[in-house]
Amino acid sequence: MRRNYLRGVRHGIPIGIGYFSVSFTFGILALKYGLSVFQAGLISLTNVTSAGQFAGLTVIVTGATLLEMVLTQLVINSRYALMSLALGQKLAPGTNTFCRCVIAFSNTDEIFAVAMSSPVPLTTSYMLGLSTIPILGWVSGTICGAVASSLLPANVQSALGVALYGMFIAIVVPQTESNRKLLFVTILALIFSSIFYWLPVLKDISTGLAIVICTVLAAGIGAIFFPVPESEGGSAS
Amino acid sequence: MNIYIYIAVMAGVTYLIRMLPLTLFQKNITNRFLRSFLAYVPCACLTAMTFPAILYATKSPISAIAGFAVAVLLALKKRGLVTVAFCSCLTVFLVELFLR
């Protein structure tokens, strides 16, 4: 049990380092939007997700409705539902409901990817170990970014503004290169998103809702015209 | 509205999305449309979040376009997350030095 935990911790170290740098920019952004260091840290500790938090921050700042918050999180994080389904298949037999509830908390894109590449069934202690460093990195990065935001020069802050997007690009672009269907969906999303950003009337729709609409449209059209083969696991990532 | 209500709703929804499938459903999704839709969601969503928002994420659209281009090029070369993000930031920083 202890050996499994430590094996998980070791596998989680690179994820934790990556998380620290990304959540650092989340901390900076949260303070720029008027949140406190505590509130920024609390969001990271309770959510442990990049895209959802950045979108949620926009919802908070624009003072949108709670329904909009629910919808935004639901659509942006809907991929986790699929990941949790897949992860559930790989858990060691006899993993009870309580353990599943704990494991679910930190089922992020990266932790999921590492866990699924494990050659052996996943025990609860391994999953706890795997989550430890990433959660620490995510929360401490947020707090450090939030605290440092007032100390960093304006041009450094401006440069860090693209950090998160750089990470998103690093996730999306390599996948689309080898997958034409995914490339089609990605270009669709890019076109819809540009339309919602620049066209009159449509640009007045709040950012959070626009992301939801663009995602549903692009993924929906993709699913109609290019359904994934029956044999595929169902995850494009 | 109280910011902590927003945070609670945000965390609650995110957790339920992760927790419910893991505890309630032990079987795989069989509906092909739903599976395809879910498979396309991550890329569609990240793209909609990135573009065109990235163009306005820095002090000037020119530095942002440079950062965007560098990120796409490095991503095509399959560099890791941290490398792509860091080089994109560095590009923005350097371009803004010249813009002044």
HADDOCK unambig.tbl for C-alpha pairs under 7 A between the chains (distance, minus, plus):
assign (segid A and resid 18 and name CA) (segid B and resid 82 and name CA) 6.06 0.50 0.50
assign (segid A and resid 43 and name CA) (segid B and resid 7 and name CA) 6.25 0.50 0.50
assign (segid A and resid 46 and name CA) (segid B and resid 11 and name CA) 5.57 0.50 0.50
assign (segid A and resid 47 and name CA) (segid B and resid 11 and name CA) 4.98 0.50 0.50
assign (segid A and resid 47 and name CA) (segid B and resid 14 and name CA) 6.56 0.50 0.50
assign (segid A and resid 56 and name CA) (segid B and resid 10 and name CA) 6.91 0.50 0.50
assign (segid A and resid 60 and name CA) (segid B and resid 6 and name CA) 6.71 0.50 0.50
assign (segid A and resid 66 and name CA) (segid B and resid 6 and name CA) 6.82 0.50 0.50
assign (segid A and resid 69 and name CA) (segid B and resid 10 and name CA) 6.58 0.50 0.50
assign (segid A and resid 70 and name CA) (segid B and resid 9 and name CA) 6.96 0.50 0.50
assign (segid A and resid 70 and name CA) (segid B and resid 10 and name CA) 6.80 0.50 0.50
assign (segid A and resid 70 and name CA) (segid B and resid 13 and name CA) 6.48 0.50 0.50
assign (segid A and resid 73 and name CA) (segid B and resid 10 and name CA) 6.64 0.50 0.50
assign (segid A and resid 73 and name CA) (segid B and resid 13 and name CA) 6.59 0.50 0.50
assign (segid A and resid 73 and name CA) (segid B and resid 14 and name CA) 6.35 0.50 0.50
assign (segid A and resid 74 and name CA) (segid B and resid 13 and name CA) 6.82 0.50 0.50
assign (segid A and resid 76 and name CA) (segid B and resid 45 and name CA) 6.30 0.50 0.50
assign (segid A and resid 77 and name CA) (segid B and resid 14 and name CA) 6.60 0.50 0.50
assign (segid A and resid 78 and name CA) (segid B and resid 17 and name CA) 6.69 0.50 0.50
assign (segid A and resid 79 and name CA) (segid B and resid 38 and name CA) 5.92 0.50 0.50
assign (segid A and resid 79 and name CA) (segid B and resid 41 and name CA) 6.50 0.50 0.50
assign (segid A and resid 79 and name CA) (segid B and resid 42 and name CA) 6.32 0.50 0.50
assign (segid A and resid 80 and name CA) (segid B and resid 17 and name CA) 6.43 0.50 0.50
assign (segid A and resid 80 and name CA) (segid B and resid 18 and name CA) 5.53 0.50 0.50
assign (segid A and resid 81 and name CA) (segid B and resid 17 and name CA) 5.44 0.50 0.50
assign (segid A and resid 81 and name CA) (segid B and resid 18 and name CA) 5.49 0.50 0.50
assign (segid A and resid 81 and name CA) (segid B and resid 21 and name CA) 5.85 0.50 0.50
assign (segid A and resid 82 and name CA) (segid B and resid 38 and name CA) 6.89 0.50 0.50
assign (segid A and resid 84 and name CA) (segid B and resid 18 and name CA) 5.80 0.50 0.50
assign (segid A and resid 84 and name CA) (segid B and resid 21 and name CA) 5.81 0.50 0.50
assign (segid A and resid 84 and name CA) (segid B and resid 22 and name CA) 5.19 0.50 0.50
assign (segid A and resid 85 and name CA) (segid B and resid 21 and name CA) 5.44 0.50 0.50
assign (segid A and resid 85 and name CA) (segid B and resid 22 and name CA) 5.68 0.50 0.50
assign (segid A and resid 85 and name CA) (segid B and resid 28 and name CA) 6.57 0.50 0.50
assign (segid A and resid 88 and name CA) (segid B and resid 22 and name CA) 5.35 0.50 0.50
assign (segid A and resid 88 and name CA) (segid B and resid 26 and name CA) 6.80 0.50 0.50
assign (segid A and resid 97 and name CA) (segid B and resid 23 and name CA) 6.00 0.50 0.50
assign (segid A and resid 100 and name CA) (segid B and resid 22 and name CA) 6.35 0.50 0.50
assign (segid A and resid 100 and name CA) (segid B and resid 23 and name CA) 6.26 0.50 0.50
assign (segid A and resid 101 and name CA) (segid B and resid 19 and name CA) 5.73 0.50 0.50
assign (segid A and resid 104 and name CA) (segid B and resid 18 and name CA) 5.24 0.50 0.50
assign (segid A and resid 104 and name CA) (segid B and resid 19 and name CA) 4.92 0.50 0.50
assign (segid A and resid 104 and name CA) (segid B and resid 22 and name CA) 6.85 0.50 0.50
assign (segid A and resid 105 and name CA) (segid B and resid 15 and name CA) 5.97 0.50 0.50
assign (segid A and resid 105 and name CA) (segid B and resid 18 and name CA) 6.74 0.50 0.50
assign (segid A and resid 107 and name CA) (segid B and resid 18 and name CA) 6.83 0.50 0.50
assign (segid A and resid 155 and name CA) (segid B and resid 93 and name CA) 6.58 0.50 0.50
assign (segid A and resid 156 and name CA) (segid B and resid 93 and name CA) 6.68 0.50 0.50
assign (segid A and resid 158 and name CA) (segid B and resid 58 and name CA) 4.74 0.50 0.50
assign (segid A and resid 158 and name CA) (segid B and resid 59 and name CA) 5.92 0.50 0.50
assign (segid A and resid 159 and name CA) (segid B and resid 58 and name CA) 6.43 0.50 0.50
assign (segid A and resid 159 and name CA) (segid B and resid 89 and name CA) 4.74 0.50 0.50
assign (segid A and resid 159 and name CA) (segid B and resid 90 and name CA) 6.77 0.50 0.50
assign (segid A and resid 159 and name CA) (segid B and resid 92 and name CA) 5.16 0.50 0.50
assign (segid A and resid 159 and name CA) (segid B and resid 93 and name CA) 5.11 0.50 0.50
assign (segid A and resid 160 and name CA) (segid B and resid 89 and name CA) 5.52 0.50 0.50
assign (segid A and resid 161 and name CA) (segid B and resid 57 and name CA) 5.23 0.50 0.50
assign (segid A and resid 161 and name CA) (segid B and resid 58 and name CA) 5.75 0.50 0.50
assign (segid A and resid 162 and name CA) (segid B and resid 54 and name CA) 6.39 0.50 0.50
assign (segid A and resid 162 and name CA) (segid B and resid 57 and name CA) 6.20 0.50 0.50
assign (segid A and resid 162 and name CA) (segid B and resid 88 and name CA) 6.74 0.50 0.50
assign (segid A and resid 162 and name CA) (segid B and resid 89 and name CA) 5.98 0.50 0.50
assign (segid A and resid 163 and name CA) (segid B and resid 85 and name CA) 4.76 0.50 0.50
assign (segid A and resid 163 and name CA) (segid B and resid 86 and name CA) 6.65 0.50 0.50
assign (segid A and resid 163 and name CA) (segid B and resid 88 and name CA) 6.85 0.50 0.50
assign (segid A and resid 163 and name CA) (segid B and resid 89 and name CA) 5.95 0.50 0.50
assign (segid A and resid 164 and name CA) (segid B and resid 85 and name CA) 6.85 0.50 0.50
assign (segid A and resid 165 and name CA) (segid B and resid 50 and name CA) 5.55 0.50 0.50
assign (segid A and resid 165 and name CA) (segid B and resid 54 and name CA) 6.50 0.50 0.50
assign (segid A and resid 166 and name CA) (segid B and resid 71 and name CA) 5.54 0.50 0.50
assign (segid A and resid 166 and name CA) (segid B and resid 84 and name CA) 5.82 0.50 0.50
assign (segid A and resid 166 and name CA) (segid B and resid 85 and name CA) 4.27 0.50 0.50
assign (segid A and resid 166 and name CA) (segid B and resid 88 and name CA) 6.15 0.50 0.50
assign (segid A and resid 167 and name CA) (segid B and resid 81 and name CA) 5.12 0.50 0.50
assign (segid A and resid 167 and name CA) (segid B and resid 84 and name CA) 6.52 0.50 0.50
assign (segid A and resid 167 and name CA) (segid B and resid 85 and name CA) 5.23 0.50 0.50
assign (segid A and resid 168 and name CA) (segid B and resid 46 and name CA) 6.07 0.50 0.50
assign (segid A and resid 169 and name CA) (segid B and resid 71 and name CA) 6.53 0.50 0.50
assign (segid A and resid 169 and name CA) (segid B and resid 72 and name CA) 6.33 0.50 0.50
assign (segid A and resid 169 and name CA) (segid B and resid 75 and name CA) 6.67 0.50 0.50
assign (segid A and resid 170 and name CA) (segid B and resid 75 and name CA) 4.82 0.50 0.50
assign (segid A and resid 170 and name CA) (segid B and resid 80 and name CA) 6.78 0.50 0.50
assign (segid A and resid 170 and name CA) (segid B and resid 81 and name CA) 5.44 0.50 0.50
assign (segid A and resid 170 and name CA) (segid B and resid 84 and name CA) 6.22 0.50 0.50
assign (segid A and resid 172 and name CA) (segid B and resid 43 and name CA) 5.67 0.50 0.50
assign (segid A and resid 173 and name CA) (segid B and resid 72 and name CA) 6.83 0.50 0.50
assign (segid A and resid 173 and name CA) (segid B and resid 75 and name CA) 5.88 0.50 0.50
assign (segid A and resid 173 and name CA) (segid B and resid 76 and name CA) 6.27 0.50 0.50
assign (segid A and resid 174 and name CA) (segid B and resid 75 and name CA) 5.95 0.50 0.50
assign (segid A and resid 174 and name CA) (segid B and resid 76 and name CA) 5.64 0.50 0.50
assign (segid A and resid 174 and name CA) (segid B and resid 78 and name CA) 5.95 0.50 0.50
assign (segid A and resid 182 and name CA) (segid B and resid 40 and name CA) 6.87 0.50 0.50
assign (segid A and resid 185 and name CA) (segid B and resid 44 and name CA) 6.29 0.50 0.50
assign (segid A and resid 186 and name CA) (segid B and resid 43 and name CA) 6.15 0.50 0.50
assign (segid A and resid 186 and name CA) (segid B and resid 44 and name CA) 5.34 0.50 0.50
assign (segid A and resid 186 and name CA) (segid B and resid 47 and name CA) 6.31 0.50 0.50
assign (segid A and resid 189 and name CA) (segid B and resid 44 and name CA) 5.30 0.50 0.50
assign (segid A and resid 189 and name CA) (segid B and resid 47 and name CA) 6.16 0.50 0.50
assign (segid A and resid 189 and name CA) (segid B and resid 48 and name CA) 5.53 0.50 0.50
assign (segid A and resid 190 and name CA) (segid B and resid 47 and name CA) 5.99 0.50 0.50
assign (segid A and resid 190 and name CA) (segid B and resid 48 and name CA) 5.77 0.50 0.50
assign (segid A and resid 190 and name CA) (segid B and resid 51 and name CA) 6.22 0.50 0.50
assign (segid A and resid 193 and name CA) (segid B and resid 48 and name CA) 5.19 0.50 0.50
assign (segid A and resid 193 and name CA) (segid B and resid 51 and name CA) 6.78 0.50 0.50
assign (segid A and resid 194 and name CA) (segid B and resid 51 and name CA) 6.95 0.50 0.50
assign (segid A and resid 194 and name CA) (segid B and resid 52 and name CA) 5.97 0.50 0.50
assign (segid A and resid 211 and name CA) (segid B and resid 45 and name CA) 6.76 0.50 0.50
assign (segid A and resid 211 and name CA) (segid B and resid 48 and name CA) 5.78 0.50 0.50
assign (segid A and resid 211 and name CA) (segid B and resid 49 and name CA) 6.36 0.50 0.50
assign (segid A and resid 214 and name CA) (segid B and resid 48 and name CA) 6.46 0.50 0.50
assign (segid A and resid 215 and name CA) (segid B and resid 41 and name CA) 6.36 0.50 0.50
assign (segid A and resid 215 and name CA) (segid B and resid 44 and name CA) 5.16 0.50 0.50
assign (segid A and resid 215 and name CA) (segid B and resid 45 and name CA) 4.97 0.50 0.50
assign (segid A and resid 215 and name CA) (segid B and resid 48 and name CA) 6.80 0.50 0.50
assign (segid A and resid 218 and name CA) (segid B and resid 44 and name CA) 6.18 0.50 0.50
assign (segid A and resid 219 and name CA) (segid B and resid 37 and name CA) 5.26 0.50 0.50
assign (segid A and resid 219 and name CA) (segid B and resid 40 and name CA) 5.05 0.50 0.50
assign (segid A and resid 219 and name CA) (segid B and resid 41 and name CA) 5.52 0.50 0.50
assign (segid A and resid 219 and name CA) (segid B and resid 44 and name CA) 6.18 0.50 0.50
assign (segid A and resid 220 and name CA) (segid B and resid 37 and name CA) 5.67 0.50 0.50
assign (segid A and resid 223 and name CA) (segid B and resid 33 and name CA) 5.68 0.50 0.50
assign (segid A and resid 223 and name CA) (segid B and resid 36 and name CA) 4.90 0.50 0.50
assign (segid A and resid 223 and name CA) (segid B and resid 37 and name CA) 5.01 0.50 0.50
assign (segid A and resid 224 and name CA) (segid B and resid 33 and name CA) 6.79 0.50 0.50
assign (segid A and resid 227 and name CA) (segid B and resid 32 and name CA) 6.80 0.50 0.50
assign (segid A and resid 227 and name CA) (segid B and resid 33 and name CA) 6.38 0.50 0.50
assign (segid A and resid 227 and name CA) (segid B and resid 36 and name CA) 5.25 0.50 0.50
assign (segid A and resid 228 and name CA) (segid B and resid 36 and name CA) 5.20 0.50 0.50
assign (segid A and resid 234 and name CA) (segid B and resid 35 and name CA) 5.39 0.50 0.50
assign (segid A and resid 234 and name CA) (segid B and resid 36 and name CA) 6.35 0.50 0.50
assign (segid A and resid 234 and name CA) (segid B and resid 39 and name CA) 5.52 0.50 0.50
assign (segid A and resid 235 and name CA) (segid B and resid 39 and name CA) 4.61 0.50 0.50
assign (segid A and resid 236 and name CA) (segid B and resid 39 and name CA) 4.89 0.50 0.50
assign (segid A and resid 236 and name CA) (segid B and resid 40 and name CA) 6.51 0.50 0.50
